[in-house]
Amino acid sequence: MGAHIATSRPKPDKALVDIVDYTLKYKVRSKEAIETARACLIDTLGCGLEALSYPACTKLLGPVVPGTVVPNGAKVPGTQFQLDPVQAAFDIGAMIRWLDFNDTWLAAEWGHPSDNLGGILATADWLSRTAVAAGKAPLTMRQCSRRW
C-alpha cells in the first residue's frame, strides 16, 4: 500500500479571507466607479471583437470537439460558439488579450485587469442561461459586480 495522503485542507489565511469578505460585502456607491468599470468593459469587449479579424486568433477559438454546442452554454461574443464555461472563458480571454499581449498594468505584477474578464463573462453568461432555462431571472451587470 502507498503512503497515506491527507485529504484535509488547512484553513485559508487571514489575507485571503479578508479579500473574499471585501469582494462579497463591499457595495460600490460611486457613480464614477460604475462608469469607469463600464468604460473598461466596453473597451475590453471592443478589443476582443477586433481580434476576430485576425485568423491566428480565431483558429484558437471554438469547442474542443468541432461542432459541439453546449445547451445553456456561455456564448463567445462575435462568434457562433456556445460552449462550456471553461472553454468559453479561454476563448473570451484569448480574444480580449489578443491585441493587448504586450500591455501590462502599471503595477509591480505583470497582470492586467482584463485578464480576469474572460472567466467572469463566461461564468456570468452560463449562470444566466442556466437560470433562464430553469425559469428564473438572468443576472444583471450590477448583480455580477456584487458577486465578483
DAGILIN-V816158 format. One record per residue. N is the residue number from 0. RES is the residue in one small letter. PHI is phi in radians with two decimals (none if undefined). OMEGA is omega in whole degrees, -180 to 180 (none if undefined). BURIAL is + if it has 9 or more other ideal C-beta (glycine too) atoms within 8 Angstrom, else -. Layout:
# DAGILIN-V816158
n={N:N}
res={RES:RES}
phi={PHI:PHI}
omega={OMEGA:OMEGA}
burial={BURIAL:BURIAL}
This chain:
# DAGILIN-V816158
n={0:1:2:3:4:5:6:7:8:9:10:11:12:13:14:15:16:17:18:19:20:21:22:23:24:25:26:27:28:29:30:31:32:33:34:35:36:37:38:39:40:41:42:43:44:45:46:47:48:49:50:51:52:53:54:55:56:57:58:59:60:61:62:63:64:65:66:67:68:69:70:71:72:73:74:75:76:77:78:79:80:81:82:83:84:85:86:87:88:89:90:91:92:93:94:95:96:97:98:99:100:101:102:103:104:105:106:107:108:109:110:111:112:113:114:115:116:117:118:119:120:121:122:123:124:125:126:127:128:129:130:131:132:133:134:135:136:137:138:139:140:141:142:143:144:145:146:147}
res={m:g:a:h:i:a:t:s:r:p:k:p:d:k:a:l:v:d:i:v:d:y:t:l:k:y:k:v:r:s:k:e:a:i:e:t:a:r:a:c:l:i:d:t:l:g:c:g:l:e:a:l:s:y:p:a:c:t:k:l:l:g:p:v:v:p:g:t:v:v:p:n:g:a:k:v:p:g:t:q:f:q:l:d:p:v:q:a:a:f:d:i:g:a:m:i:r:w:l:d:f:n:d:t:w:l:a:a:e:w:g:h:p:s:d:n:l:g:g:i:l:a:t:a:d:w:l:s:r:t:a:v:a:a:g:k:a:p:l:t:m:r:q:c:s:r:r:w}
phi={none:-1.39:-1.18:-1.16:-1.91:-1.17:-1.90:-1.47:-1.94:-1.24:-1.12:-1.13:-1.26:-1.04:-1.06:-1.13:-1.09:-1.09:-1.13:-1.10:-1.03:-1.07:-1.08:-1.42:-1.84:-1.21:-1.91:-1.36:-2.01:-1.44:-1.08:-1.09:-1.12:-1.12:-1.14:-1.15:-1.08:-1.09:-1.11:-1.12:-1.12:-1.09:-1.09:-1.12:-1.12:-1.07:-1.06:-1.12:-1.19:-1.13:-1.09:-1.17:-1.50:-1.87:-0.98:-1.11:-1.38:-1.14:-1.24:-1.48:-1.63:1.98:-1.22:-1.09:-1.76:-0.91:1.56:-1.21:-2.18:-1.67:-0.99:1.07:-1.27:-1.37:-1.53:-1.70:-0.92:1.40:-2.23:-1.58:-1.34:-2.25:-2.17:-1.13:-1.08:-1.22:-1.17:-1.10:-1.07:-1.08:-1.07:-1.12:-1.08:-1.11:-1.09:-1.05:-1.59:-0.97:-1.57:-1.98:-1.04:-1.90:-1.65:-2.20:-1.31:-1.39:-2.64:-1.19:-1.60:-1.56:-1.24:-2.33:-0.94:-1.31:-1.06:-1.57:-1.22:-1.03:-1.17:-1.14:-1.15:-1.13:-1.15:-1.10:-1.15:-1.09:-1.06:-1.14:-1.14:-1.16:-1.11:-1.08:-1.10:-1.61:1.43:-1.83:-1.36:-1.27:-1.21:-1.82:-1.06:-1.13:-1.12:-1.12:-1.17:-1.38:-1.27:-1.96}
omega={178:179:178:177:-180:179:179:180:176:176:178:-179:-174:-179:179:178:179:180:180:179:179:-178:-176:-172:-176:178:178:-179:-177:177:179:179:179:180:178:178:179:179:178:179:180:178:-179:179:177:177:-180:180:177:-180:180:177:179:-179:179:176:-174:179:177:-170:174:-178:177:176:-176:178:-179:174:-179:177:-177:-179:179:178:177:-175:176:-180:176:-172:172:-166:171:-173:-180:179:178:178:177:-177:-179:178:178:178:-176:-173:-175:-178:-180:-172:-179:-178:176:179:-179:-180:-178:-179:-176:-176:179:-178:-178:178:-177:-171:177:179:-179:-178:180:-180:180:180:179:177:180:-179:177:178:-180:179:179:178:180:180:175:175:171:178:180:177:179:-179:178:-180:-176:none}
burial={-:-:-:-:-:-:-:-:-:-:-:-:-:-:-:-:+:-:-:+:-:-:-:-:-:-:-:-:-:-:-:-:-:+:-:-:+:-:-:+:+:-:-:+:+:-:+:+:+:-:+:+:-:-:-:-:+:+:-:-:+:-:+:-:-:-:-:-:-:+:-:-:+:+:+:+:+:-:+:-:+:+:+:+:+:-:+:+:+:+:+:+:+:+:+:+:+:+:-:+:-:-:-:-:-:-:-:-:-:-:-:+:-:+:+:-:+:+:+:+:+:+:+:+:+:+:+:+:+:+:+:+:-:-:-:-:-:-:+:-:-:-:-:+:+:-:-:-}
